[in-house]
Amino acid sequence: MTRFPAVDGLRVIAALAIVVSQVGLHTHAPFAGVVSRLDVGWAIFCAVSGFLLYRPHVLAWFSGTLPPLTLPYLRNRALRILPALLVAVVLSIVLVPHPATTYLRWAVLTPLPFYLLLPGLGRLLTGYERPTRRSVRWRLLVLVALTALGPVWMAAVMATGHPEAGLWLPGYLGWFAVGMGMALWQVARATGRLGPSTLDTLTRVPGTLWGIAAALLLIAATPIAGPYDHTTPTAAQALIKSLLYTVVVACVLFPILTPTAGTVRVLGSRPAQRAAQLSYGVVAYQFVVLGLLDGPFAVQLPVTLLASVALAAISYRLVERPIVKNAAVAKIESKATSPSSSPAR
């Protein structure tokens, strides 16, 4: 299966952005607008997940083979996500007492609801007809329409006085849809279902799209996209922020689909690959670290980064990797001892 090495660096950037934004929320950070908008890292994680997890469904559709099996897929997702999440929640309960709703929000902020939805959504979007150019374009339009769901949802929940509903899946589904649309576009282009377009030029000059993303993020750093803390934004501010983040993640992710040699050399390097393995753990454990710290931004940021990386590395080596390895060994042994694998007599 094709690998996209530059995605590793993108995960690392997203994790670092999230940590910086969370430290900013706990302190009086300089350049508060820019720091607070680095929570766009959540959107980047969602888009990357949508791309990587929906792409096997697209490949199966184009090749006429069966889509990924649901139970093995859910098991793999659980093995990747739940160990670090559960350890982080337990540590926080023990070390940093908070209201129970805090832990519930952690679970909601992770992509768990999307993971549960994806098998059905993948089958819905890749079934019923052959992958012709017309059917591919129709599905791309559906995914583009889904990207509008997030901004509309965020505006609606703010307008109706239910800001807590902004943490529900519809508020994030548009970012996942960005990644899903790019997965469909990438496979369709690689197989000739879609012809060349001006978009191909943009993949060869990634700095252009990344510059646009930076400019849009600076616009989001103004009050037009809402407050810089947990204060409830207006409906218009919530709409603008979600919409800007959607375009930002599209600009950030698109050059990764057909990266230049320089992009792979930086974002797909060996250090980036190693760091990407810890990215989810860093995001999870930073909440524990921040709950134990007090002090200015300049002190909390390096301490949070170092401590979160250390906890993530320990967790990966002692908890996450052993669980995945043991599960893989159990799967092999189960296949070896199953009746269907026994030699005929």
VENPEQUI-V127463 format. One line per field, one symbol per residue. burial: 1 if it has 9 or more other ideal C-beta (glycine too) atoms within 8 Angstrom, else 0. A space follows every 10 residues. Layout:
burial = ???
//
This chain:
burial = 0001111111 1111111111 1111101010 0111111111 1111111111 1111111111 1100001100 0011101011 1011101110 1110010000 0110111100 1111101110 0110110000 1000111011 0111011111 1111111100 0000110100 1111111111 1111111110 0011000001 0110010011 0110011111 1000111000 0010101111 1111111111 1111111010 0011011110 0110110111 1111111111 1010001011 1011101110 1110110011 0011001000 0000000000 00000
//
